[in-house]
Amino acid sequence: MTSTATHLRTVILHWPDLREALAAPAQVGAFGLGLRGYLAQQRDDDAEEYERAHAAHLRSLERDPIQLGERPAPVRIPVLDTMREVEKILIEQADVVASAVQRPPMARAPETWPAADRARRDQLARADQLDPRRWKWTGIRAAQYAALWLLARVEQRPGPFAALTEAQLDEVARTARACAERVERALDISNERRALERRCACGGRIDVHGGAGRAPLAHCTGCGRVWTENGAAA
């Protein structure tokens, strides 16, 4: 349960970071920009040569050169795709959970009740129907809201709900973990470790690990040589 709550909070807390990253330029070409950014620079010479030739070909097909400036995409598409995917997954999960555990609103009083009793019952019924803790299938249906609502269900917060079963908790746990991993990958903050195909001069394997806010560190498992942030060997 604690792990599930942590994953849901990861999505909630980092959602504003994803919005900010949408308009941020992609950073490539520096060792300290994240593990994925570093690994992207480790292509072999043939692949790099192909990329340069392909880019030159695409430039030759571009619009009339009298038009000034570049026309970059207004958002970073991988980040946008992640946000759409995570939002869709969380909302669908909340729909499924709510349909199973959310109690129907209280019914209004029958017309045969005395007027005073009917008024009190109807007031309670309206309050129950409008309870802000209820998951709604219309209106606000956003990733952060869905994650917060699922977090409240996992933590058994009070409201018009039955407790989640073990099977339901397991399903929410899988969803929360998958969404948190997607968010961390999109922001390049996940803690990762990779082995490069390229070998050290001694023949040893080069491992790179980083993420979670740390710059990548590369070292040889054979001779222990370490590469610093600017690429120089220490």
C-alpha positions in Angstrom: 0.0 0.0 0.0 2.8 2.4 0.9 4.5 1.7 -2.4 1.2 2.4 -4.3 0.7 5.6 -2.4 4.3 6.7 -3.3 3.8 6.0 -7.0 0.5 8.0 -7.0 2.2 10.9 -5.3 5.0 10.7 -7.8 2.5 11.3 -10.6 0.7 14.1 -8.6 3.9 16.0 -7.6 5.6 15.7 -11.0 2.6 16.6 -13.2 3.5 20.3 -13.1 7.1 19.3 -14.1 5.6 17.6 -17.1 3.6 20.7 -18.1 6.8 22.7 -17.8 8.8 20.2 -19.8 6.3 20.4 -22.6 7.7 23.7 -23.8 11.3 23.2 -22.7 13.8 22.5 -25.5 15.1 19.0 -25.6 18.7 18.9 -24.3 21.2 16.7 -26.0 24.9 16.6 -26.4 26.1 16.9 -22.8 27.2 14.2 -20.4 25.4 15.7 -17.4 21.9 15.9 -19.0 20.7 12.6 -17.8 21.3 8.9 -18.5 19.2 8.7 -21.6 20.8 11.8 -23.0 24.2 10.4 -22.4 23.4 7.0 -23.9 22.0 8.8 -27.0 25.5 10.1 -27.7 27.0 6.6 -27.7 26.2 5.8 -31.3 28.9 4.3 -33.5 30.5 6.3 -36.3 28.5 4.7 -39.0 25.2 5.6 -37.4 26.3 9.2 -36.8 27.4 9.5 -40.4 24.0 8.2 -41.6 22.2 10.6 -39.3 24.2 13.5 -40.8 23.5 12.4 -44.4 19.8 11.9 -43.6 19.5 15.3 -42.0 21.1 17.0 -45.0 18.7 15.2 -47.3 15.7 16.4 -45.2 17.0 19.9 -45.3 17.1 19.8 -49.1 13.3 19.0 -49.0 12.3 21.8 -46.7 10.2 24.9 -47.5 11.4 27.8 -49.6 14.6 29.2 -48.1 13.3 32.8 -48.2 11.1 31.9 -45.2 13.2 32.8 -42.1 13.7 30.8 -39.0 12.9 27.3 -37.9 9.5 26.0 -37.2 9.9 23.7 -34.2 7.0 21.7 -32.7 5.2 23.9 -30.1 5.5 21.1 -27.6 7.8 18.2 -26.9 5.8 15.3 -28.4 7.2 12.5 -26.2 6.3 14.4 -23.1 2.8 15.2 -24.5 2.3 11.5 -25.4 3.3 10.5 -21.9 0.8 12.9 -20.3 -2.0 11.7 -22.5 -1.2 8.1 -21.9 -0.9 8.4 -18.1 -4.1 10.5 -17.9 -6.1 8.0 -19.9 -4.8 5.1 -17.8 -5.5 6.8 -14.4 -9.0 8.0 -15.5 -9.9 4.5 -16.7 -8.7 3.0 -13.5 -10.7 5.5 -11.4 -13.8 4.7 -13.5 -13.4 1.0 -12.8 -12.8 1.4 -9.1 -15.6 3.9 -8.6 -18.1 1.6 -10.4 -17.2 -1.1 -7.9 -16.8 0.7 -4.6 -18.7 4.0 -4.8 -22.1 3.9 -3.0 -25.1 5.2 -4.9 -26.4 8.6 -3.7 -29.1 8.5 -1.0 -32.7 8.4 -2.5 -35.0 11.3 -2.0 -37.9 11.0 0.4 -41.2 9.5 -0.8 -44.1 12.0 -1.4 -46.1 10.3 1.4 -43.6 11.5 4.1 -44.6 14.5 6.2 -43.4 17.7 4.7 -40.7 18.5 7.4 -39.3 15.0 7.3 -39.3 15.0 3.5 -37.4 18.3 3.4 -34.7 17.1 5.8 -34.3 13.8 3.9 -34.1 15.6 0.5 -31.5 18.0 1.9 -29.4 15.0 3.0 -29.9 13.4 -0.4 -28.7 16.5 -2.3 -25.7 16.8 0.0 -24.8 13.1 -0.6 -25.2 13.4 -4.3 -23.0 16.5 -4.4 -20.4 15.1 -2.1 -17.0 16.3 -3.6 -15.4 13.1 -2.6 -17.4 11.2 -5.1 -15.8 10.2 -8.4 -17.7 11.7 -11.3 -17.9 10.4 -14.9 -18.4 13.9 -16.2 -16.8 17.3 -15.4 -13.2 17.3 -14.0 -11.4 14.2 -15.4 -7.7 14.9 -15.2 -4.7 12.9 -14.3 -3.8 14.7 -11.0 -7.5 14.5 -9.8 -7.7 10.8 -10.7 -4.4 10.1 -8.9 -5.6 12.0 -5.8 -8.9 10.1 -5.8 -7.2 6.7 -6.1 -4.7 7.7 -3.4 -7.7 8.5 -1.1 -9.2 5.0 -1.8 -5.8 3.3 -1.2 -5.4 5.1 2.1 -9.0 4.3 3.0 -10.1 7.9 3.5 -13.7 8.3 4.6 -16.5 8.8 2.1 -19.3 7.1 0.3 -17.2 4.1 -0.6 -16.6 0.5 0.3 -13.0 -0.6 1.1 -11.0 -1.9 -1.8 -10.5 -5.6 -2.0 -7.0 -7.2 -2.3 -7.6 -7.7 -6.0 -8.6 -4.1 -6.5 -5.6 -2.9 -4.5 -3.3 -5.0 -6.6 -4.8 -3.6 -9.8 -4.4 0.0 -8.6 -0.8 -0.8 -7.5 0.1 -2.0 -11.0 -1.5 1.0 -12.6 0.2 3.4 -10.2 3.6 1.8 -10.7 3.3 1.9 -14.5 2.2 5.5 -14.5 5.0 6.6 -12.1 7.6 4.9 -14.3 6.3 6.6 -17.4 6.4 10.0 -15.7 10.0 9.5 -14.4 11.2 8.3 -17.8 9.6 11.3 -19.5 11.4 13.6 -17.1 14.6 11.5 -17.1 14.6 11.3 -13.3 14.3 7.5 -12.9 17.2 5.7 -11.4 18.7 3.5 -14.2 21.7 1.4 -15.0 22.8 0.5 -18.5 25.8 -1.4 -20.0 27.2 0.1 -23.2 28.1 -1.9 -26.2 31.3 0.1 -26.5 34.2 -1.4 -24.5 36.9 0.3 -22.5 40.5 0.3 -23.9 41.3 -2.6 -21.4 38.5 -4.6 -22.9 36.2 -4.3 -19.9 32.5 -3.5 -20.0 31.5 0.2 -19.4 28.5 0.6 -17.1 26.5 3.9 -16.9 24.2 4.6 -14.1 22.3 7.7 -13.1 19.0 9.4 -13.0 16.9 10.4 -10.0 18.4 13.9 -10.1 22.0 12.7 -10.5 24.3 13.1 -13.4 25.2 9.9 -15.2 28.5 8.2 -14.1 30.3 5.8 -16.4 32.9 3.4 -15.2 34.8 0.3 -16.5 34.1 -2.9 -14.7 37.5 -4.2 -15.7 40.1 -1.6 -14.8 37.8 0.7 -12.7 38.4 3.7 -14.9 35.7 6.4 -14.3 34.5 9.0 -16.8 33.7 12.5 -15.4 30.8 14.7 -16.3 32.7 16.4 -19.2 33.6 13.0 -20.7 37.3 13.0 -19.5 38.6 9.8 -17.9 39.7 10.0 -14.3 
